[in-house]
Every structure is written in structure tokens, then in C-alpha cells.
């Protein structure tokens, strides 16, 4: 089981671009995962705000947003998943 899967299992994740960027601005995240087909503007925003913090990793997954939504057990597409501190 990967780190992301463990956090999903514990329901210790934040879903969505807006919620993730808000948490990035507040310095509340450890890691951000992006679907392989995340919008370029989303990728740029997440990477920008993550770059303003010291220890936030951003990972591009091989999964599309539909697959990521399924992995998170959601009935909708997910392009951004983040892990709070």
C-alpha cells in the first residue's frame, strides 16, 4: 500500500484544486498529487504555491483524473489530492 493509499484509507486527504490551493497558502500540506491529465493551469498554480513552502512535494501520477477519483472512492473525477500535515 502506498503513502497515498494509506491516507485515503484513513480519510486523511483533501480533494480538489481550490481546497488544495487554499491549504497551500495556509501552509497546511505535506504532499500534493496531480492526475496525469490535470489542467495545465492547475498544475502551474499548485507548483507555484507549493514552491513558496519549504517541504511540500508535488507528484504527477500516471493515473487520469477518472482513475484517481475511483482510487479515492469518489463518484467523480479528481485531478488534485493533497495530504495535510
Secondary structure by P-SEA (a helix, b strand, c coil): ccaaaaaaaaccccccaaaaaaaaaaccccbbbbcccccaaaaaaaaaaaaaccbbbbbbbcccaaaaaaaacccbbbcbbbbcc
